[in-house]
Structures are given as C-alpha cells and as structure tokens.
Amino acid sequence: VCASVLSSGINAEYGAEAEAQYGADNIKIFQSKFTNMFYSMTTRKPKTYMKLICVLPEERIVGLHVLGLGADEMLQGFAVAVVAGATKKQFDSTVAIHPTSAEEFVTMSWGLSI
C-alpha cells in the first residue's frame, strides 16, 4: 500500500514560515499521530500524521499537512476549504471526506501553540 505526503497552504515546518508571516503569538497548530483503521487487523502498523496550522484569534486554517494512507484523496477536498479561508470551527462542524482517517481533521480537539 502506497502512502502519500501532501500539503496545502503555508508550510510550517518548525513554525518558521507561519511565525514570519503571522507572528509566533498568532499561530496555533493542531497535530495528530495515529494508526489508520485500515491497518487495525494487520501486523504492520504505520502511522498517519496530520497537522492544521491556524491563525488566531478566529483559527483560520492557513495550512494543512498529511502523511499517510489516502493523503492524496483527503487533500483534494480540504485544499478548497483552506484556499477559501475556512476556520477550525467550520472544520469541526463538517462531515469528513472518506477514507476514514480524514475524520481526524474535523475532530482535532487540542492545539499546540508554537
């Protein structure tokens, strides 16, 4: 099974680009790392990584990153929302695109401020 790494919006590796553009105090990052349900019945347990980069105070999403099974399919739909200026609150009230790991993007409940 092939996994993909895809991104939409700002690249916030170590937060440098997001901090430079918006200021360190104005960025909130939501992150998740888990085993995709696809692998629940296998001995192989690769991880899926997801990140939402938001600008405060409204938590407008300026970046979305995913590494794992189905990343290509998930990003196609979420990229439109990011470009349109969607907020974390709007993501939270949305039904996710399948594959099932996409649901993590619309249920992330904690953020890591950088």
N, C-alpha and C positions, 0 to 999 in steps of 0.2 A: 504494500500500500504506500503510495507516494504522499508525502506531506509537503505543504507549501508555507512560505513565509511571505506575507503581503502586508502592505501598509497603505493607509490613506491619510492625507493631511500632513501635519507637521511631524518631523522626526525628532523625538525627544530622547534620544539615547543619552543617558545620564542627565537628561533635562536641559542640556546646554542650549539647544536651539529654542526651546519653549521659553526658557528663562530669558534669553537675549531678546526675544520678540515681545514677551508679555510681562516680564519681571518675575522673579522667584516667588514672591508672595502672592502672585495671582494665578498660580498653576496648582492644579490638583490632579493626581494620577490615580486611576483605579486599575488594579492589576489582579490577575488570577492565573493560577497554575493548577492543572488537574489532569487526570486521565480521562480521555474521551470515552463515553459509554460504548463506542464501537469496540473497544479493547477489553470490556469488562469480563468477557468469557475466554480470554486468551492468556497465555503465559507472558506475552510481550506487553509491556505497559508504558508505551511512550507518552510523554506529557504534551499537553496543549497549553500554550502561553497566550494570554490576551492582555491588552492594555488600552485604556481610554485616557486620553490627555485632554483635560478640561481647563477652561479659563474661568476664573471666578469673577464676579460673585454668582452669575447665573449658571455656571458649569456648562458653558457652551463647549461642545466637543470640537477640538481642532486637530485631533489625531486619533487614529485607531489602528492598532497593530495586532496581528495574529500569526502564530506559528503553530501549525498542526494540521491534522486531517480536515479537509474541507475548507481551508482558509480561502481558496480562490472563490468558492461559491458564496461564502459569507460576505466577503469584502465587496462583491459586486453590488449587493443591496445596500449595505451600510455606507458605502462611499457616497451615494446620492444624499443620504441624510447628513453626513459630515459636511459636504460641499454646501448643502442648503442651510447650514448653521444650526443643526439640531442641538438640543441640550440634553444633559443626563436625565432630567426629569421626563423629557419626551421619550427617551430610550426606555426608561423604567415603565412607561405606560404602553409599550409596544409588544406585540407578539413577535417572537424572533423568527428569522428565516431558518429553515432546516438546511443542514444537518443539526442534530440536537445540540451540539456544542455552541451554536450561535446564541442559544438562550442565555449563556453566561454574560454576553454583552448587555443584555437588557435586565439582568438581575444583580449586577455587581453592586454590593452594598457598602463597601468601605473604600476609602481612598488613602493614598499615601502622598502627603504633601512633600514636595521637594524644594 
